[in-house]
Amino acid sequence: MVEPDQLRELFRMQKALNERIGVRTENMTEAEKTQWVLNYCRAMTQEIAELTDSVPWKWWAKYQRFDAQNARVEVVDLFHFLISTAQVLGMSADEVFAAYVKKNQVNFQRQDSGYVAKDEGDSKHI
């Protein structure tokens, strides 16, 4: 049996969840896109805070422990909102993959060159 493309499947699943909630990204106005990108950015900020709280970052507190299970859940929550953001921006799983590959090449080039100066144009092709 052929396994489904995992990234495409995540995008399919997230689209179905968002539509069940009432969020349909097709034909959004610019104002709606702006609002939903902001909504998802705020949600990701909260999920990052929850991920941070999964690790003992308070050096003054002795009661903390590393909660790997919760950290994994928070990472998945971030994927929900990140994929939703990509979908609001009209990006498919294939487009995200292609952009990731291009950006990864830029990051390697930056490391190869020592990344001593910011090049505003090195990501314009993505």
MIDOVEX-446027 format. One record per residue (C-alpha): y, x, z; residue in one letter. Coordinates in Angstrom, 2 decimals, padded with zeros to 5 digits. Layout:
BEGIN
ATOM        yy        xx        zz   type
ATOM         Y         X         Z      a
...
% end
This chain:
BEGIN
ATOM        yy        xx        zz   type
ATOM    000.00    000.00    000.00      m
ATOM    003.46    001.25   -000.90      v
ATOM    005.85    001.64    002.02      e
ATOM    009.31    000.11    001.53      p
ATOM    012.31    002.38    001.19      d
ATOM    013.37    002.56    004.82      q
ATOM    017.12    002.81    004.30      l
ATOM    017.13   -000.05    001.80      r
ATOM    015.05   -002.10    004.23      e
ATOM    017.54   -001.47    007.04      l
ATOM    020.35   -002.65    004.77      f
ATOM    018.36   -005.76    003.81      r
ATOM    017.60   -006.57    007.44      m
ATOM    021.21   -006.06    008.54      q
ATOM    022.52   -008.27    005.73      k
ATOM    020.12   -011.03    006.83      a
ATOM    021.21   -010.69    010.47      l
ATOM    024.91   -010.69    009.60      n
ATOM    024.49   -013.76    007.40      e
ATOM    022.62   -015.53    010.19      r
ATOM    025.59   -014.79    012.45      i
ATOM    027.93   -016.10    009.73      g
ATOM    029.30   -012.84    008.31      v
ATOM    029.05   -012.69    004.53      r
ATOM    030.49   -009.58    002.94      t
ATOM    030.53   -010.80   -000.66      e
ATOM    033.97   -011.92   -001.81      n
ATOM    035.77   -010.90    001.38      m
ATOM    039.52   -010.64    001.04      t
ATOM    041.20   -007.34    001.86      e
ATOM    042.41   -008.87    005.13      a
ATOM    038.85   -009.93    006.03      e
ATOM    037.50   -006.48    005.13      k
ATOM    040.17   -004.88    007.30      t
ATOM    039.33   -007.18    010.22      q
ATOM    035.58   -006.60    009.96      w
ATOM    035.90   -002.82    009.63      v
ATOM    038.03   -002.90    012.77      l
ATOM    035.53   -005.19    014.52      n
ATOM    032.66   -002.86    013.69      y
ATOM    034.65    000.26    014.66      c
ATOM    035.39   -001.29    018.04      r
ATOM    031.74   -002.23    018.47      a
ATOM    030.65    001.33    017.58      m
ATOM    033.15    002.74    020.06      t
ATOM    031.55    000.61    022.77      q
ATOM    028.04    001.64    021.69      e
ATOM    029.08    005.31    021.82      i
ATOM    030.34    004.74    025.36      a
ATOM    027.01    003.14    026.26      e
ATOM    025.18    006.09    024.69      l
ATOM    027.37    008.46    026.69      t
ATOM    026.48    006.56    029.85      d
ATOM    022.80    007.20    029.08      s
ATOM    023.28    010.87    029.92      v
ATOM    024.41    012.32    033.27      p
ATOM    027.92    013.33    032.23      w
ATOM    029.61    012.81    035.61      k
ATOM    029.28    016.26    037.14      w
ATOM    030.49    014.92    040.50      w
ATOM    027.87    012.14    040.72      a
ATOM    024.43    013.03    042.07      k
ATOM    022.77    009.66    041.34      y
ATOM    022.75    009.93    037.55      q
ATOM    019.71    010.54    035.41      r
ATOM    019.05    010.93    031.70      f
ATOM    017.94    007.58    030.29      d
ATOM    016.29    008.55    026.98      a
ATOM    014.95    005.05    026.35      q
ATOM    018.39    003.47    026.62      n
ATOM    019.91    006.30    024.57      a
ATOM    017.51    005.44    021.74      r
ATOM    018.51    001.76    021.94      v
ATOM    022.20    002.69    021.73      e
ATOM    021.56    004.85    018.65      v
ATOM    019.89    001.86    016.98      v
ATOM    022.83   -000.36    017.99      d
ATOM    025.14    002.13    016.29      l
ATOM    023.08    001.87    013.10      f
ATOM    023.50   -001.93    013.14      h
ATOM    027.27   -001.64    013.16      f
ATOM    027.45    001.37    010.85      l
ATOM    025.35   -000.37    008.20      i
ATOM    027.46   -003.50    008.63      s
ATOM    030.59   -001.41    008.07      t
ATOM    029.11    000.11    004.91      a
ATOM    028.27   -003.37    003.65      q
ATOM    031.83   -004.61    004.26      v
ATOM    033.01   -001.65    002.19      l
ATOM    030.65   -002.72   -000.58      g
ATOM    028.26    000.21   -000.14      m
ATOM    024.57   -000.22   -000.82      s
ATOM    021.85    001.90    000.75      a
ATOM    021.68    003.90   -002.49      d
ATOM    025.43    004.52   -002.43      e
ATOM    025.34    005.62    001.20      v
ATOM    022.48    007.99    000.41      f
ATOM    024.30    009.46   -002.61      a
ATOM    027.53    009.91   -000.61      a
ATOM    025.58    011.52    002.25      y
ATOM    023.98    014.01   -000.14      v
ATOM    027.38    014.94   -001.60      k
ATOM    029.01    015.26    001.82      k
ATOM    026.10    017.34    003.08      n
ATOM    026.67    019.75    000.19      q
ATOM    030.36    019.96    001.13      v
ATOM    029.43    020.70    004.75      n
ATOM    027.09    023.50    003.67      f
ATOM    029.79    024.93    001.39      q
ATOM    032.22    024.83    004.31      r
ATOM    029.77    026.76    006.46      q
ATOM    029.07    029.27    003.69      d
ATOM    032.81    029.93    003.31      s
ATOM    033.37    030.25    007.06      g
ATOM    035.38    027.00    007.10      y
ATOM    038.54    028.89    007.96      v
ATOM    040.93    026.49    006.25      a
ATOM    040.95    022.73    005.74      k
ATOM    040.62    021.71    002.11      d
ATOM    041.91    018.15    001.75      e
ATOM    040.34    017.85   -001.69      g
ATOM    036.81    019.04   -001.05      d
ATOM    035.55    015.52   -000.31      s
ATOM    037.55    013.60   -002.93      k
ATOM    034.54    013.41   -005.27      h
ATOM    032.42    011.51   -002.75      i
% end
